[in-house]
Amino acid sequence: MYQPRIILADDSPSVLRGIVPILEAEFEVVATASNGRELVEQAVRLSPDLVVTDIAMPVLDGIAAARQILKAVPDVKVVFLTIHRDPAVFDEAWSMGASGYVLKTTADEDLVTAVREALAGRRFRSTVLGQPGE
């Protein structure tokens, strides 16, 4: 059975260690990255189905990395996994084409759902963020 291929990026080794097993239950994690530039390089080289990335990362932030990835690999889906609740940060991520926006505090409940929705061509945001316009 085909498992969608995912790259996970976060500058925290403990986050990577915690999230990889959650994703591997259903998906193939083909690589991890600890900064935005490394994420872009891996995404271009590996052409994953989806990228899960933090926003605040060294070298190149997650939003800038996602923009570069979407230019190079237009079919890839991007799900942000972040601590940022700021509506301006969410709006920037959403407007650049994110398929998902998940808060790290709800990752255990929301991340797999966000990935499934993104792979199905739909968008997902953590329910604690409310709905657009609230």
BELQUI-V828269 format. One record per residue. PSI is psi in degrees with one decimal (none if undefined). OMEGA is omega in radians with two decimals (none if undefined). D_CENTER is the distance of its C-alpha to the mean C-alpha in Angstrom with 1 decimal. Layout:
psi->PSI omega->OMEGA d_center->D_CENTER
psi->PSI omega->OMEGA d_center->D_CENTER
This chain:
psi->133.7 omega->-3.13 d_center->23.2
psi->133.2 omega->3.03 d_center->20.2
psi->126.2 omega->3.09 d_center->16.9
psi->143.0 omega->-3.06 d_center->13.8
psi->130.1 omega->-3.05 d_center->12.5
psi->142.7 omega->2.92 d_center->9.1
psi->135.0 omega->3.13 d_center->8.3
psi->129.7 omega->-3.14 d_center->7.0
psi->127.6 omega->3.05 d_center->7.6
psi->143.8 omega->-3.12 d_center->9.5
psi->-1.7 omega->3.12 d_center->13.1
psi->114.9 omega->3.11 d_center->14.4
psi->-34.0 omega->-3.13 d_center->15.9
psi->-34.7 omega->3.07 d_center->16.5
psi->-45.4 omega->3.11 d_center->12.9
psi->-47.1 omega->-3.14 d_center->12.2
psi->-35.1 omega->-3.12 d_center->15.4
psi->-33.2 omega->-3.05 d_center->14.7
psi->-35.6 omega->-3.10 d_center->11.3
psi->-48.8 omega->-3.13 d_center->12.4
psi->-33.1 omega->3.10 d_center->15.3
psi->-45.0 omega->-3.11 d_center->13.6
psi->-38.5 omega->-3.06 d_center->11.5
psi->-13.4 omega->3.08 d_center->14.6
psi->-27.0 omega->-3.08 d_center->16.8
psi->-19.3 omega->-3.00 d_center->15.6
psi->164.3 omega->3.07 d_center->13.5
psi->113.3 omega->3.07 d_center->14.3
psi->107.5 omega->-3.05 d_center->12.2
psi->-17.4 omega->3.13 d_center->13.8
psi->160.0 omega->2.96 d_center->12.9
psi->156.6 omega->3.13 d_center->11.5
psi->149.4 omega->-3.12 d_center->11.7
psi->0.7 omega->3.02 d_center->13.1
psi->165.9 omega->-3.04 d_center->13.0
psi->-38.1 omega->-3.14 d_center->11.7
psi->-43.6 omega->3.10 d_center->14.7
psi->-39.3 omega->3.11 d_center->14.3
psi->-47.7 omega->3.14 d_center->10.8
psi->-47.1 omega->-3.13 d_center->12.5
psi->-44.2 omega->-3.13 d_center->15.4
psi->-40.3 omega->-3.13 d_center->13.9
psi->-41.2 omega->3.12 d_center->12.0
psi->-41.0 omega->-3.10 d_center->15.4
psi->-39.8 omega->-2.99 d_center->17.3
psi->-15.6 omega->-3.11 d_center->15.6
psi->63.8 omega->-3.14 d_center->14.4
psi->168.6 omega->3.03 d_center->11.8
psi->-31.9 omega->-3.03 d_center->11.2
psi->149.0 omega->3.06 d_center->7.4
psi->130.9 omega->2.98 d_center->4.8
psi->121.1 omega->-3.07 d_center->2.3
psi->145.8 omega->2.97 d_center->3.8
psi->162.3 omega->3.06 d_center->6.6
psi->-49.9 omega->-3.09 d_center->8.7
psi->97.7 omega->3.12 d_center->12.0
psi->155.7 omega->3.12 d_center->12.5
psi->165.1 omega->3.10 d_center->15.8
psi->-53.4 omega->3.13 d_center->17.1
psi->124.3 omega->-3.10 d_center->14.6
psi->163.9 omega->-3.05 d_center->12.2
psi->-36.8 omega->3.13 d_center->8.5
psi->-45.5 omega->3.11 d_center->9.8
psi->-40.7 omega->3.10 d_center->12.6
psi->-43.8 omega->-3.13 d_center->10.8
psi->-39.7 omega->3.10 d_center->8.7
psi->-45.6 omega->3.13 d_center->12.2
psi->-41.2 omega->-3.14 d_center->13.8
psi->-45.2 omega->-3.11 d_center->11.7
psi->-28.9 omega->3.05 d_center->12.3
psi->-40.8 omega->-3.07 d_center->15.9
psi->-34.0 omega->-3.09 d_center->16.3
psi->76.3 omega->-2.97 d_center->14.6
psi->-23.0 omega->-3.10 d_center->14.8
psi->-8.7 omega->-3.11 d_center->14.1
psi->144.2 omega->3.05 d_center->10.5
psi->148.3 omega->-3.13 d_center->8.0
psi->126.8 omega->3.03 d_center->4.8
psi->124.3 omega->3.09 d_center->2.9
psi->135.6 omega->3.07 d_center->3.6
psi->109.2 omega->-2.88 d_center->5.5
psi->167.6 omega->3.00 d_center->8.7
psi->-8.6 omega->-3.01 d_center->12.5
psi->114.0 omega->3.06 d_center->13.2
psi->-7.6 omega->-3.09 d_center->15.3
psi->122.8 omega->-3.14 d_center->17.0
psi->-31.4 omega->3.13 d_center->17.4
psi->-39.0 omega->3.11 d_center->17.6
psi->-45.0 omega->3.09 d_center->14.2
psi->-48.3 omega->-3.11 d_center->12.8
psi->-40.5 omega->3.12 d_center->15.2
psi->-45.2 omega->3.14 d_center->14.1
psi->-43.5 omega->-3.09 d_center->10.4
psi->-43.3 omega->-3.09 d_center->11.8
psi->-24.0 omega->3.12 d_center->14.7
psi->-2.1 omega->3.03 d_center->12.9
psi->15.7 omega->3.12 d_center->11.5
psi->141.6 omega->3.06 d_center->8.1
psi->-19.2 omega->-3.13 d_center->8.3
psi->153.4 omega->3.12 d_center->7.0
psi->106.7 omega->-3.03 d_center->7.4
psi->132.2 omega->3.05 d_center->8.2
psi->141.3 omega->-3.14 d_center->10.6
psi->-30.7 omega->-3.14 d_center->11.1
psi->-18.4 omega->3.13 d_center->14.6
psi->14.0 omega->-3.06 d_center->13.8
psi->-39.2 omega->-3.11 d_center->11.2
psi->-28.9 omega->3.10 d_center->14.1
psi->-33.4 omega->-2.93 d_center->15.0
psi->-23.7 omega->-2.96 d_center->12.0
psi->-48.9 omega->-3.13 d_center->9.0
psi->-40.1 omega->3.09 d_center->10.9
psi->-43.4 omega->3.13 d_center->12.2
psi->-43.0 omega->3.13 d_center->9.1
psi->-45.4 omega->3.11 d_center->8.3
psi->-46.8 omega->-3.13 d_center->12.0
psi->-44.8 omega->3.14 d_center->12.3
psi->-45.1 omega->-3.13 d_center->9.9
psi->-24.6 omega->3.10 d_center->11.8
psi->2.2 omega->3.10 d_center->14.9
psi->12.7 omega->3.12 d_center->14.4
psi->168.9 omega->3.13 d_center->14.0
psi->150.2 omega->-3.11 d_center->11.9
psi->140.0 omega->3.01 d_center->11.2
psi->144.8 omega->3.13 d_center->11.4
psi->134.3 omega->-3.08 d_center->12.6
psi->-25.8 omega->3.13 d_center->16.3
psi->-12.6 omega->3.10 d_center->17.4
psi->-13.6 omega->-3.08 d_center->16.4
psi->-175.7 omega->-3.14 d_center->19.1
psi->156.8 omega->3.12 d_center->19.4
psi->137.8 omega->3.11 d_center->19.5
psi->-5.2 omega->3.14 d_center->22.8
psi->none omega->none d_center->23.5
